[in-house]
Amino acid sequence: MIETKIREKSIVTLLSSSAALSRRAQATLDELFGIAPFDTEIDSSAPPRTGFLNNKFHSLASKCSNSETILHFLSIQGSLDKEENQNLAVLSITGCSGSDAESIEESRASLVETMRKNWLKVVLKKSVGHKLEPSDIVGIGGGLPLLRAIDCASATSSTDDFLKEGKQGLKEITIPHFDNSLYPDGRSLLLTLSESSLTRPVVGLYQFQGGLTIRPLPAGTLDQVLPRPSLVFRCDNLEDNIKVLRNRGAITGKIGFNASRKGQVMVQHPYIPGLDLRLTETVAYSSSFPEAQEALLAGSLTELQNKNVLLEGGVENQEDAVPDLMNGVGDCWVEFRATMKQPLGFFKSRTKPSKPLKIAKAQDIPYE
């Protein structure tokens, strides 16, 4: 097996629908999680050899001082004008070892090279005012971000205590994807990560030298849509941070809690659309990840779900309930019409494995 090494500094590029959204998201991440804005001037002009796109890139960046991770907000002028449809999406995850500004320029240059190969689709979607998706730029579907494995020194930092004591920081990023999606070289996301020099603190996680870990999350066999990528931040005390987050306009909800362990807190804020934000006080890594209701309903038909299916219980949430006109009046034709709106479910080529699944048979062990 050939091992390719990824440089120590991780850069997560988020495709933003507009420069205004980038500024709002950057300020909100600083306010909620302490991810400080970048203090280095970044050239917003388009890189060379993109004249046919006739636009400029707008870049903003924030940096986690503990994990050394750079969050790069990249928007393309004129890509979207409708405020209600704007969101953020994971575009690329790269590793660099130069200065912060040089690392961002290097990350943008790699994106430009892939965009030049898909320039026609980008130009057509921009001309009709449609929202640009990461797959339009990198030319890869199935939720796969651009990963760039390049030679560097192996990761040697501690995998158990990468965050400085008493401070919070970006700990983990999850990448939901369809497991049969491939990169142009024929490799899957899991194969690309496994052949890199990223350390593996536990099974299923891949860690940069600075501390950021990548968690691939394959979708279910019958899933039609992908849940949002998750950014997991660490703090010292969940309860104290929940109060602070709520006072700053965020909506919080606990997930993954049981009698034996503490879970995570889901954080939603209108200025950071398209991303699933999590908060945890656990330093140790785990192979398990508490997925939200969005992932559980990824293979279901929206029209057949009650409008209050995701509403949390409790008296305090009853005021958020809304009447459902289809309650008690549904029939088989309702299901048929909802199914015909998503004909992709009839074709299994998208999620069908290349080889038939082998089902393991239980050993013939007598009962004791």
C-alpha positions, 0 to 999 in steps of 0.5 A: 500500500502506498502511503501519502503524507498530509501536511500538518496544518489543516484548512477547511474551505467552506463554500459560501453563497455570498460574501455577506454570509461569509462575514456573518458566519465568521463573526458568529463562530467567533462569538459562539466558539471563539474561532478568531477571524484571520488578521492577515490580508487575503487577496480577493481577486481571482487567481490566474487563468480563470478569466473565462469565469469573469468573476472574483473570489471573496475569501475570509478566514478564521483560525482555531488557536488550539487545533491550528485549523483554518476555516476558509470561507470562499464565495464567488461573486454573483453566484447567488442573490437570493437571501433565503437560499444561502448556506455553507457547504464543505468544499475541500479539506487540505493540508499545508505547512506554510504561513497562514496566508500562503496556505490559503492561497495554495488551497484556492489554487488547487480549487481553481485547477478543479474549477477549470475542468468544470467551467462550463457547468459553473458558468451555466449555473451562474448565468441562470442564477442557480446556487453553486454546489461543491460538486459543481466546482470540484466535479465530484458528487456523493458528498465528497470534498476535495482532499489533497494528499501531499508530501509532508512530515508524519503526524506526531502530536498527542491524540488525547490532549490536542486542545490546550487546558481550559480553552475550547476549539474545533475538534472534529469534522464529519463528512457524510457521503455515499459510500459508492462515490469515487474520486477521479482516480477511482478511490473512495473517501475511506481509501483516500484517508486510509492511504494517507499518513493521518494518525488514527486515534480510534477506528474510523477517525483520521487526525491531522498533526494539529489535532483536527480529526476527520470522521467519514460517515457513509450514508445508509443503503436507501438514503436519498439525501445526505445530512449536513456536515458537522463541526464538533467543538470542545468546551470545558463545561457544557451547561455553562456554555449552553446558557451562553449560547442561548443568550447569544441567539443560538438554539441548543438541544442535547443528543447522545446522552445516556446513563453512562456517558455524556453526549453532545449539544447540537447548536443551530444559529440562523447565521450559520446555515448548512452546517451541523454545529456540535459542542462536547466536553469530552477530550477522548475520541470515540468510534461512535457518533450520535447522528441527528434526526436528519440522518435518520429520516434521510431515506424517508419521504418528506410528504409522508412525515407529520410536520411535527415529527421533529418537534421535541416533547415537553410543555415548553415546545407545544407552542411550536406545534403546527396543524398538519392537514394530512393527519388522518386523511392519508391513503395509498395514493398519497404515498404513490404521489410522494414516491413518484416525486422522487423516482430515484428510489426506483433505481438502485444503481446509485446505492447498489454495491459493485459486488453482491453483499456477503451475509455472514452466517452465525456459528453453530454454537450450542446454547450453554 
